[in-house]
Amino acid sequence: MVSYKRLNPEDVQFSGEVLSEEPCPVREEVPAPEPEEASLLPRRPRCSVTTCLLVIGALLLLLCGGWLLGMFWLHRPSNQQPHRPPPPAPAQTPDSQVETGVNDTAAAFRREACSLIPEAWRFDCYPERAVVVTRELCEARNCCFFPASAPSSSAAARPSGRNGIPWCFYPQDFPSYSLVSINDTSLGQKGTLVREVKTYYPADILTLEVEIRHETDTRLRVRITDPSSPRFEVPISVPAAAKKADSPDYIVELSESPFGLIVKRSSTGVVLLNTTVAPLFYADQFLQFSTSLQSQFIYGLGEHRATFLHDLHWNTLTMWARDVPPTEQTNLYGAHPFYLAMEDGGNAHGFFLLNSNAMDVALQPAPALTWRTIGGILDFYVFLGPDPASVIGQYVEVVGYPAMPVYWALGYHLCRWGYKTSNSTWEVVKSLRNYGIPQDVQWNDIDYMDQFLDFTFDPTKFGTLPDLVKDLHAHDQRYVMILDPGISSSQPEGSYWPYDEGLRRNVFIKDADGKTLIGKVWPGLTAYPDFSDDVTHEWWYDNLQRFHEKVPFDGLWIDMNEPSNFLDGSTNGCPSNSLENPPYTPGVLGGLLRAKTVCATAQQKQSVHYNMHSLYGLMEAKASASALKRILAKRPFVISRSTFPSQGMFSGHWLGDNRSQWKDLYSSIAGILTFNLLGIPLVGADICGFGEEPEEELCVRWTQLGAFYPFTRNHNTVDMAPQDPTAFSPLARTAMKQALLLRYSLFPVLYTLFHHAHAHGHTVARPLMFEFPKDVRTYGVDKQFLWGKSLLVTPVLDPGVDSVDGYFPEGLWYDYYTGDSLRSKGEDLRLHAPLDKINLHLREGSITPTQAANLTLWVSSGQPLHLVSALSDDGGGGSASGDLYWDDGESIDTYENHLYSYIVFNVAQNAMTSQVLHSNVEATYITVETASFYGVKQEPSRVLVNSQDAAFTYRPNQVLTVAELGLNLSQNFTISWM
């Protein structure tokens, strides 16, 4: 007896061969099967046209039936437990083989449909890590399993959670929500979403409310919430729109089934957001939506160590605050779910997801992006720009404008872990003074403390600390100390006021049982203040006030505030529940939410730590800034390691525990630029590197670059050789001194830029693309940057070189030091860069106010001004403009209280004019002593200052200089030439 060989589903092929009249192939003869395996189809020894047509008809019937059954299978409610494969199929009987054949055909059609989805548009259906995803696991989720660029195989499997083309991805008809009703509101629309088919995650919320708010012409807000039960929402203040935007720059379109949101730019029709590309998930601990992206140019999404321009090639960025030295592909100290996107033609838009839970942001080359968070709600904003700077201004309008820093924050800061004594700290300060190296602030790391206890100092090793601080103040310098949030819980009762009083006031985070959670940090066993409670803020202030009476510090460095823990969770572990082990865990370092922090189940005033974790640094910064205002009655200075949106209102940030390596020097630029996008312009990296010992050349180059960080601090770790400028050779020391004096001379520029950041949401350190958004070549530049709109910084980032290549956008540029001009067509240029030089260039059309540098900014800021005008080549004798903001440098809210001066400068038709738009007494103390004009085509015969003849010099490189002006900054003046 002869039987037919049974075909496995992957063996079924559909091609034109079915319609051919070629003789049927000879069937393979095999031993007769057991009865239950016997074929139900009779054997026909021969093949004819009629037979083939009948077979074709039968196949078509089977295929149609299989398709219907497949659709039923796809849309039926799943009865499988999440993450578990389906049970094995029962033994087949002759009757079941018909159904098997139909299902096999349907499966083949399904695989064919899956294969048609382009690889770049495959959205991951199985993002869990540490899982080997098989076809069985994938199809249990009703998803497509298709190994990328490889033949389909039932045995194929792929480790999940790794970057790369997903093998398990959503079919186009995967069930999602439907929009069942929509109504107009005073701000936009409100609708109801319904899901009929549960997902593979537990606790689906099947009915949702979507609210679309047209808040301003350039800001759209969308909230998707559970109408039946309140969920955690991020407790930061955001503006409330009073009425619907009159003429929005966006068009909102809704897809009903499946539900999706499409946002277009009105002026161009460009799609900025399209959530129809993948299904919406909204379960209790798994919320996910995807969108197409308008281009490959995406920025932001901090905090990660990466290039400034993000890589969209299957790149997943995880957000969950974590204490870890900057490492690629790792969640770092802060969480910032905001991105800036460039569009074709130079427009830009932004997107902000207001959510603090652990999340993954998956980028893929379609281009597309998936937000995947494990709590809270979906509350997001779209900012229309249309230029990059406007996007950032609109973003900080929502999260809060950055604070205006106290003047000395912009000076040179010096720190290290390992001074060992206050006297050795003092000696370094004196050494810098002796060498004439500027310094405004001296810091100490944890070694100043007594047994690493907050609000103490070692009475033996740092017994002279109060005297050191007194000496700093006598020299117009300041002192900053470190504080960690962990409060020692193991001191004898009654001997350590911060812990005893904290217990009395009930300020510490509790464990799941309501007891004080105990972790471990530098002082040993510790409790963690709950900064989400106002009572804790008052306790924090009291501690700072008591310590300030002993050591009159001027600012705070708040570290370890992710919060960090040397244990995973607590001394008693953590409960085993869905908060500690959620159905889905984003790609956090360590694989657990509690890894090197407190338990996710820990209780805080406003919510569980599961929701509050990434907010800890923000809330500590808020408490610290508030306390300093009360203690000092001046602008607070706080530098925080952990950050979250709105952090810039309360603190600056440093980029963490970097290393003394050239690649860290380079990567710091991307970090500086990214945090300027995120509304935290007071940012810097540890100059010369924190870990490892730097080469002298590296430290020189790093000091030159660091002189142009908005926040400039040299810091290194314990047991490493000193790396302050005085520790190196005379040549290196001189080069570092020159770089720092250069920074101090540019203080008027930097201070004015911070004013614009505070008042208008501008960036300070600025990507080139912000000023040249139509020049695509600027989109990936992260080896250069601008201060403001016109000062181009081109640092050396490689060892052993005396030149550097830099990109110059089209236009006229001037060497800052000499006034020599160069005209670029938009090209890379090689610049001479000896060890004692960092290249600076001025953009045409700008006016830069500078001062003679001194050892502190208190002295420098009182020096006369020198105005440098870089004239544009516009055929009318050249034009330029600039401005200056000036106040007393330390009073709170000077801008808001109108206690400032603001002056604008303009050059046109061979004349400079100043116009005092707002006046304050501080400006009367400053004079304008000299003015230089780069790009004056012909030597003048006469120069007039306020209509009076004045002496001048003119150099062959077309630089005109007028000196000994003695003009009062608070009065309008004119300088003209002919």
C-alpha positions, 0 to 999 in steps of 0.5 A, spaced: 500 500 500 502 506 498 501 513 502 502 520 501 507 524 505 504 528 510 506 536 509 508 540 515 506 547 514 513 550 513 513 545 507 507 548 504 508 553 498 504 556 493 506 558 486 504 557 479 506 550 479 499 548 481 496 550 475 501 547 470 499 541 466 506 537 468 505 530 469 504 529 477 510 527 480 511 520 483 509 520 490 514 517 495 512 510 497 513 509 504 511 503 509 504 503 511 502 508 517 498 506 523 491 506 522 490 513 526 495 516 521 492 514 515 491 519 510 483 521 508 485 522 501 484 516 496 490 515 492 489 517 485 495 514 480 494 519 475 493 526 474 489 530 469 487 537 467 480 535 470 483 532 476 488 538 477 482 543 477 478 539 482 484 539 486 485 547 485 477 548 487 478 543 493 484 547 495 481 554 494 475 551 499 480 549 504 484 556 504 477 560 504 475 556 510 482 556 513 482 564 513 475 564 516 478 560 522 484 563 522 481 570 523 476 567 528 483 564 532 486 571 531 480 575 535 478 570 540 480 572 547 486 568 549 486 563 555 493 563 555 497 565 561 502 571 560 509 569 558 507 561 558 507 557 551 500 554 549 499 546 552 501 541 547 496 539 542 492 533 543 494 526 539 490 527 532 485 522 530 483 521 523 477 526 524 482 532 527 486 531 521 481 535 516 481 541 521 489 540 522 489 541 514 485 547 514 489 550 520 495 549 516 493 552 510 491 558 514 497 559 518 501 559 511 497 565 509 498 568 516 506 567 515 505 570 508 502 576 511 507 577 516 513 576 511 510 582 507 511 587 513 518 590 512 523 589 517 524 596 519 517 596 521 516 590 525 514 592 532 516 587 537 511 583 540 516 579 545 520 585 548 522 581 555 529 580 556 532 573 558 527 569 554 529 565 548 523 567 544 520 561 540 515 560 535 511 557 540 511 563 545 510 568 539 504 565 536 501 564 543 501 571 543 498 571 536 504 575 533 508 573 527 514 569 528 519 570 522 526 570 523 529 576 520 533 575 513 533 567 514 528 562 512 522 560 517 523 555 521 519 552 527 526 550 531 528 557 530 529 562 536 531 568 538 533 571 545 528 577 547 530 584 549 536 584 545 537 590 540 536 587 533 530 586 528 524 583 532 523 576 530 516 576 534 512 582 531 505 584 531 501 582 525 497 588 522 490 586 524 493 585 532 487 587 536 487 594 539 482 599 542 476 602 538 474 609 538 466 608 540 465 615 542 467 622 541 465 629 543 467 636 543 470 640 549 472 647 551 479 645 549 478 640 544 475 633 544 474 627 549 472 620 547 471 613 549 476 607 547 474 600 548 478 594 547 474 587 546 480 582 546 484 582 552 492 582 551 497 577 553 499 582 559 494 581 566 489 587 568 488 590 561 484 596 562 478 595 557 475 602 557 479 608 556 478 615 556 482 620 551 482 627 551 485 631 546 487 638 548 489 644 543 492 648 549 496 653 545 497 654 537 504 650 538 502 645 544 498 639 543 496 635 549 493 628 549 491 624 556 489 617 556 486 615 562 482 610 566 475 613 567 473 608 572 479 608 577 484 614 578 492 612 577 498 615 579 500 622 575 507 625 576 506 630 581 510 636 577 506 643 576 504 644 568 500 650 565 493 649 565 490 652 558 484 656 559 481 656 552 482 652 546 488 654 541 485 659 536 489 658 530 493 651 531 499 649 527 497 642 527 491 638 525 489 632 529 486 626 525 483 620 529 482 613 526 476 609 529 478 602 529 483 601 531 484 607 534 490 611 532 492 619 533 495 622 527 498 629 528 500 633 522 503 640 521 498 645 518 503 649 514 506 643 510 502 637 512 508 633 514 506 627 519 509 628 526 505 623 530 502 617 527 500 612 533 496 607 528 503 603 526 502 599 532 497 597 537 495 600 543 496 597 550 493 599 556 494 594 562 495 596 569 503 595 569 504 595 561 502 601 557 505 601 550 504 605 544 508 607 537 509 612 532 512 613 526 518 618 526 518 624 520 526 623 520 532 619 522 534 625 526 532 624 534 535 628 540 534 628 547 531 622 551 536 622 557 540 620 561 544 615 556 551 615 554 551 616 547 552 620 541 548 627 541 544 624 535 541 618 537 542 611 533 535 609 530 538 602 528 534 598 533 536 602 539 532 601 546 533 606 551 531 605 558 529 610 563 530 608 571 534 612 575 541 608 577 547 609 580 552 607 575 558 610 571 556 613 564 556 606 560 553 605 553 546 602 553 545 603 560 540 607 564 544 612 568 542 617 573 536 621 570 530 620 566 527 624 561 522 622 556 523 628 551 525 628 544 526 633 539 526 631 532 528 634 525 524 634 519 525 635 512 526 642 510 529 644 517 523 644 521 523 641 528 518 638 533 518 635 540 514 630 544 514 629 551 511 623 555 509 625 562 511 619 566 516 617 571 515 609 571 520 605 569 520 605 561 523 603 555 524 607 549 525 603 542 528 606 536 527 603 530 530 605 523 523 605 519 523 610 522 519 609 528 519 609 536 515 605 541 514 608 548 513 602 553 512 604 560 510 600 566 505 604 570 502 611 571 498 614 565 499 616 558 500 624 558 503 627 552 505 633 549 507 635 542 511 641 541 510 644 534 516 649 534 517 650 528 525 651 529 529 647 534 530 653 539 522 654 539 521 647 541 525 647 547 522 654 549 515 650 548 518 644 552 520 648 558 514 652 558 511 646 560 516 643 565 519 650 568 524 655 566 531 654 569 533 658 575 538 664 574 544 661 577 548 665 582 554 669 579 559 665 582 556 658 579 559 660 573 566 660 575 571 655 576 570 650 581 575 645 584 574 638 588 576 631 589 575 625 593 581 624 597 584 631 600 584 627 606 584 634 611 581 641 611 589 643 611 591 640 604 584 642 601 586 649 603 593 648 601 591 647 594 586 653 594 592 657 596 597 654 590 592 656 585 592 663 588 599 664 588 599 661 580 594 666 579 589 661 576 582 663 577 578 660 582 571 661 585 569 655 588 572 650 593 568 643 594 569 637 598 567 630 597 565 625 603 571 625 606 570 631 610 564 628 614 565 624 620 564 617 619 561 619 612 555 622 616 551 627 613 551 634 617 558 633 620 565 634 619 571 630 622 573 634 628 580 631 627 582 631 619 577 637 618 578 641 624 580 647 620 574 647 615 570 653 618 577 657 618 578 655 611 571 657 609 572 664 612 578 664 608 574 663 602 569 668 603 575 673 605 577 672 598 571 673 595 570 665 594 565 660 596 565 653 599 560 647 596 559 641 600 557 634 598 551 631 602 548 624 600 540 622 602 542 616 606 542 618 613 545 613 618 540 609 622 546 605 626 548 611 631 547 610 638 540 613 640 540 620 642 547 621 639 545 623 632 540 628 631 538 628 624 536 620 624 533 621 631 529 627 629 527 624 622 524 618 626 520 623 631 517 627 625 516 620 621 520 623 615 523 616 612 521 612 607 517 606 609 517 598 607 511 595 605 510 593 612 510 600 614 517 600 618 523 605 616 526 602 610 533 600 612 539 600 606 546 601 606 550 607 603 557 610 605 556 610 613 553 603 613 546 602 615 541 608 612 534 610 612 532 615 606 528 621 607 522 621 603 522 628 599 515 627 597 513 629 604 513 637 606 515 635 613 521 632 610 523 639 607 522 642 613 526 637 617 532 638 611 532 645 612 533 644 620 539 640 619 542 644 613 541 651 618 544 647 624 550 645 620 551 652 617 551 655 623 558 651 624 560 651 617 557 657 613 557 653 606 554 657 600 552 651 596 550 644 596 552 638 592 547 632 592 549 625 590 547 618 590 540 621 590 537 616 585 537 613 590 543 609 591 543 603 595 549 598 596 544 593 597 538 590 592 532 593 596 533 593 603 536 589 609 530 585 609 529 584 602 523 586 598 516 582 598 515 578 592 509 581 588 507 584 582 511 591 584 517 588 585 517 583 579 512 586 574 509 582 568 514 586 564 521 589 566 524 594 562 531 593 561 534 596 567 541 595 569 541 589 574 534 586 571 530 588 577 527 595 579 530 594 586 537 593 583 542 597 587 536 602 590 530 601 595 524 596 594 519 598 589 514 597 594 517 602 599 512 607 601 512 614 600 507 620 602 505 621 595 505 614 592 509 607 592 517 608 590 515 604 584 512 610 581 516 615 585 523 612 584 526 617 578 523 623 581 527 622 588 533 627 585 528 632 583 524 632 590 531 632 594 533 638 589 527 642 590 528 641 598 535 643 598 534 649 593 528 652 598 532 651 604 538 655 601 534 660 599 531 661 607 538 660 610 542 665 605 537 669 602 540 669 595 540 665 589 541 657 591 546 653 588 545 646 587 548 640 583 544 634 583 546 627 580 539 624 579 535 629 575 527 629 572 524 634 567 523 641 571 530 639 575 533 646 572 528 650 576 532 647 582 539 645 580 544 644 575 547 637 573 554 634 572 555 628 568 557 623 573 563 619 574 566 619 568 573 616 566 580 620 564 580 617 557 579 621 551 573 618 549 570 621 555 572 627 553 569 627 547 562 624 549 561 629 554 559 634 549 553 630 547 551 630 554 552 637 555 548 639 549 543 634 551 541 637 558 541 644 554 535 641 550 532 638 557 532 644 560 538 644 565 543 648 562 547 649 568 551 642 566 558 640 566 562 634 566 568 632 571 574 636 568 580 631 567 575 625 568 573 622 575 576 615 575 583 613 573 589 618 572 589 623 566 595 624 562 597 631 562 595 632 555 588 630 556 588 634 562 590 640 558 585 639 552 579 637 557 581 644 561 580 648 555 573 644 553 571 645 560 572 652 560 566 652 555 562 647 559 556 652 562 558 649 569 566 648 570 568 643 575 575 639 576 574 633 580 577 626 581 577 620 585 580 618 591 587 615 591 589 618 584 594 623 583 592 630 584 589 633 577 588 641 579 592 645 574 598 646 579 599 639 579 602 639 572 608 642 568 609 649 567 607 649 560 601 645 562 599 649 568 600 655 563 595 653 558 590 651 563 590 658 566 589 661 559 583 657 558 580 659 565 582 666 564 579 666 557 572 663 560 572 669 566 573 674 560 567 671 557 563 672 563 558 677 560 556 673 554 555 667 559 551 670 564 547 673 559 545 667 555 543 664 562 538 670 563 535 668 556 535 661 558 531 663 565 527 668 561 525 665 555 527 657 555 533 658 550 539 653 550 546 656 553 551 651 550 547 650 543 548 645 537 550 648 531 543 645 528 539 650 532 542 656 528 543 652 522 537 648 521 536 647 514 544 645 513 543 637 514 550 637 515 550 640 522 545 635 525 550 630 527 555 635 529 557 633 536 565 635 536 563 642 536 558 647 539 556 654 540 555 659 546 549 662 544 548 663 537 555 666 535 561 663 539 563 657 535 567 652 540 572 647 536 576 643 541 581 638 540 579 631 542 585 627 540 592 626 543 598 628 539 595 633 534 596 640 533 590 641 529 583 640 529 578 639 523 571 643 524 565 644 520 563 651 519 556 652 516 556 657 510 557 664 512 563 669 514 566 667 521 572 671 524 578 668 529 576 670 536 583 672 538 585 675 531 579 678 527 582 674 521 576 672 517 574 666 513 568 664 508 565 658 508 561 654 503 559 649 509 565 645 509 570 642 514 576 646 515 583 644 518 585 649 524 591 650 527 591 647 535 597 647 539 597 645 546 596 652 549 590 654 544 582 652 543 579 655 537 574 660 537 570 663 532 565 669 532 559 668 527 558 674 522 553 679 525 554 678 532 557 683 538 560 679 544 561 683 550 567 681 554 571 683 561 578 683 563 579 677 567 581 676 574 582 671 580 574 671 581 568 673 578 567 678 583 573 682 581 572 680 574 565 682 573 567 689 576 572 690 570 570 695 564 567 692 558 570 690 551 565 690 545 567 685 539 563 686 533 563 681 528 560 684 522 556 681 516 558 682 509 551 685 507 554 690 502 552 696 507 558 697 511 557 691 515 552 690 521 551 686 527 547 686 534 548 683 541 546 684 548 547 684 555 543 682 561 546 685 568 544 685 575 547 684 582 549 677 581 546 674 587 539 676 589 533 672 588 528 674 582 532 680 580 528 679 573 521 678 575 522 684 580 525 688 575 532 689 578 536 689 572 539 692 566 538 690 559 542 693 553 542 692 546 548 693 541 547 694 534 552 696 528 549 699 521 552 703 516 558 704 520 556 706 526 555 702 533 549 704 538 547 702 544 540 702 547 538 701 554 532 698 554 532 697 562 536 700 567 538 699 574 543 701 579 548 695 577 550 698 570 552 705 573 558 701 576 560 698 569 564 702 563 565 700 556 572 701 555 574 699 548 570 696 542 573 692 536 570 691 529 572 685 525 571 686 518 571 693 517 573 693 509 576 700 509 581 704 514 577 710 516 579 717 516 575 719 522 572 715 528 567 719 533 564 717 540 558 721 541 560 726 536 567 727 539 573 725 535 577 719 538 583 715 537 583 709 533 587 703 530 586 699 524 590 693 522 591 690 515 586 684 517 580 689 517 580 690 525 578 697 527 579 698 535 577 704 539 580 704 546 579 709 552 572 710 551 570 711 558 563 710 556 557 709 562 554 702 560 547 705 563 547 711 558 546 710 550 552 711 546 554 712 539 561 710 536 561 711 528 567 711 523 567 714 516 
